[in-house]
Amino acid sequence: MITRAIKAEEIASLSEKFGRAKAAFLVDFKGMSVEQVTSLRKKLVPVESEMKVVRNTLAIRALMDHPASQSLKGSLVGNNAIIFAYGDAPASAKALSDFAKDVELLQLKVGVMEGQALDTNGIKALANLPSKEVLRAQLLGLLQQPMAKFVGTLNAVPSGFARVLAAHQEKLGGAQA
């Protein structure tokens, strides 16, 4: 039997996790085998995420401390697990989305990121975003592009002048022969 002290400790732990997480996703794992759940947990570790199976009433009480995450409250019905994304939220969403494609029993319900509610389509859209490293590389390329064009333009003037001189020299050299 669960005592009030254990419940209070669980609520405090959940509240701390909601406070630390950059995003949280609610999934229904009904019908999944223990091996599949274990596999999902292992796939979430490299993307700095954690899966926690909680009682709905305890999760609702823990959400009271976090008004930004209130959108999860309405979906806490049935067998639920909360995925806490402490690192890159799109990477966690991608891991969940990929796993849901392989294991059809995993149902993506809702999520919340930076106070914004996400439905299933929102989670899938978040999963399709490029990684942080790819976005940084694209930004760097955009920042380098004007400089590269400017250097090319500056280089075109002297090289054009050199071609004119070479053509003039050829013309003079051909006339002397």
Number of C-alpha atoms within 10 A of each C-alpha: 4 6 8 9 9 11 14 14 12 17 21 16 13 22 20 14 19 24 18 13 20 18 27 28 26 25 24 20 21 13 11 14 11 9 9 16 14 12 12 19 16 14 17 21 13 13 19 16 26 22 21 15 15 16 17 17 14 16 22 18 16 22 21 13 15 14 9 17 22 16 18 21 17 9 14 22 11 11 14 21 21 22 25 26 27 19 16 16 26 23 23 29 29 22 18 24 22 13 17 17 11 10 14 11 16 21 18 20 18 24 26 22 19 12 15 13 19 21 17 17 12 15 25 18 15 19 20 14 14 13 14 12 9 11 12 12 11 12 12 11 11 11 11 11 11 11 11 11 11 11 10 11 11 11 11 12 10 11 11 11 11 12 11 12 12 12 12 12 12 12 11 11 10 9 8 7 5
